[in-house]
């Protein structure tokens, strides 16, 4: 029984270390925000973009109801528009992050000293002790 308890305790401890790492928490926040962003984009497409397109084509009903010989392609079009908006948003966000990283790396490189400082001169008492040591070796 204690062996099972030790295994469970080890597993719980390992999971706790994994779950509380900063990267996992950041990833979880990203997933939550991504889900909410997906809902916003879906609403934008379903409630604003597709009805506007329907008005342009002179159709009173939503494009989601479009069919061609029994094939419903309106929902597919909405999903494609959703994907394109999300993909473009991610592309521009990553592009901006990469530019910021390059700017920070450039600033760090400019702030770093070009050459290491010259070593301090050896004090005279150390030089004198070295001379005494060398003289004793040669005797």
C-alpha positions as CSV (number, residue, x, y, z in Angstrom):
1,X,0.0,0.0,0.0
2,X,2.8,2.4,0.8
3,X,4.4,1.7,-2.6
4,X,1.2,2.9,-4.3
5,X,1.2,5.9,-2.1
6,X,4.8,6.8,-3.0
7,X,4.0,6.4,-6.7
8,X,0.9,8.6,-6.4
9,X,2.9,11.2,-4.3
10,X,5.7,11.2,-6.9
11,X,3.2,11.6,-9.7
12,X,1.4,14.4,-8.0
13,X,4.6,16.2,-7.3
14,X,5.8,15.8,-10.9
15,X,2.5,17.1,-12.2
16,X,2.6,20.1,-9.8
17,X,6.1,21.0,-11.0
18,X,4.9,20.7,-14.7
19,X,1.6,22.6,-14.2
20,X,3.1,25.5,-12.3
21,X,5.9,26.3,-14.8
22,X,5.5,29.7,-16.4
23,X,5.4,28.4,-20.0
24,X,2.4,26.1,-19.2
25,X,0.5,28.9,-17.6
26,X,1.3,31.2,-20.6
27,X,0.2,28.5,-23.0
28,X,-3.1,28.0,-21.1
29,X,-3.8,31.8,-21.2
30,X,-3.0,31.7,-25.0
31,X,-5.5,28.9,-25.5
32,X,-8.2,30.7,-23.6
33,X,-7.6,34.0,-25.4
34,X,-7.4,32.1,-28.8
35,X,-10.8,30.5,-28.1
36,X,-12.4,33.8,-27.3
37,X,-10.8,35.4,-30.4
38,X,-12.1,32.6,-32.5
39,X,-15.6,33.3,-31.3
40,X,-15.2,37.0,-32.0
41,X,-14.1,36.2,-35.6
42,X,-16.9,33.7,-36.1
43,X,-19.4,36.3,-35.0
44,X,-17.8,38.9,-37.3
45,X,-18.1,36.6,-40.2
46,X,-21.6,35.3,-39.5
47,X,-23.2,38.5,-38.4
48,X,-21.4,41.2,-40.4
49,X,-19.3,40.0,-43.4
50,X,-21.6,37.2,-44.7
51,X,-24.8,39.3,-44.5
52,X,-23.0,42.1,-46.3
53,X,-21.9,39.8,-49.0
54,X,-25.5,38.5,-49.2
55,X,-26.7,42.0,-49.8
56,X,-24.2,42.6,-52.5
57,X,-25.4,39.5,-54.4
58,X,-29.0,40.6,-53.9
59,X,-29.9,37.5,-51.7
60,X,-32.1,38.1,-48.7
61,X,-31.0,35.0,-46.9
62,X,-27.7,34.2,-45.4
63,X,-24.9,32.8,-47.6
64,X,-24.8,29.9,-45.1
65,X,-27.9,28.6,-46.8
66,X,-26.4,28.6,-50.3
67,X,-26.6,25.3,-52.1
68,X,-25.6,24.1,-55.5
69,X,-27.2,20.9,-56.7
70,X,-27.8,19.8,-53.2
71,X,-24.3,20.7,-52.0
72,X,-24.3,23.2,-49.1
73,X,-21.3,25.4,-49.6
74,X,-22.4,28.5,-47.7
75,X,-21.1,27.1,-44.3
76,X,-17.9,26.1,-45.9
77,X,-17.4,29.6,-47.2
78,X,-18.0,31.0,-43.8
79,X,-15.5,28.6,-42.3
80,X,-12.9,29.6,-44.9
81,X,-13.4,33.3,-44.2
82,X,-13.0,32.6,-40.5
83,X,-9.8,30.7,-41.1
84,X,-8.4,33.5,-43.4
85,X,-9.1,36.2,-40.8
86,X,-7.6,34.2,-37.9
87,X,-4.5,33.2,-40.0
88,X,-3.9,36.8,-41.1
89,X,-4.3,38.0,-37.5
90,X,-1.8,35.4,-36.3
91,X,0.6,36.2,-39.1
92,X,0.6,39.9,-38.3
93,X,0.9,39.3,-34.5
94,X,4.0,37.0,-35.0
95,X,5.5,39.4,-37.5
96,X,5.2,42.3,-35.0
97,X,6.7,40.1,-32.2
98,X,9.6,39.1,-34.4
99,X,10.3,42.8,-35.3
100,X,10.2,43.7,-31.5
101,X,12.6,40.9,-30.7
102,X,15.0,42.1,-33.4
103,X,14.8,45.6,-32.1
104,X,15.5,44.5,-28.5
105,X,18.4,42.3,-29.7
106,X,19.9,45.2,-31.6
107,X,19.5,47.5,-28.5
108,X,21.2,44.9,-26.3
109,X,24.1,44.5,-28.8
110,X,24.6,48.3,-28.9
111,X,24.5,48.5,-25.1
112,X,27.0,45.7,-24.6
113,X,30.7,46.9,-24.3
114,X,32.7,46.3,-27.5
115,X,35.9,45.1,-25.8
116,X,36.4,43.7,-22.3
117,X,38.3,46.1,-20.0
118,X,42.0,45.8,-19.8
119,X,43.3,43.8,-16.8
120,X,44.4,45.9,-13.8
121,X,48.1,46.3,-13.5
122,X,49.7,44.0,-11.0
123,X,50.5,45.7,-7.7
124,X,54.1,46.4,-6.8
125,X,54.0,44.2,-3.6
126,X,52.9,41.2,-5.7
127,X,55.7,41.9,-8.2
128,X,58.2,42.1,-5.3
129,X,57.0,38.8,-3.9
130,X,57.3,37.1,-7.3
131,X,60.9,38.4,-7.6
132,X,61.7,37.0,-4.1
133,X,60.1,33.7,-5.0
134,X,62.1,33.4,-8.3
135,X,65.4,34.3,-6.5
136,X,64.8,31.6,-3.9
137,X,64.1,29.0,-6.6
138,X,67.3,29.9,-8.4
139,X,69.5,29.4,-5.3
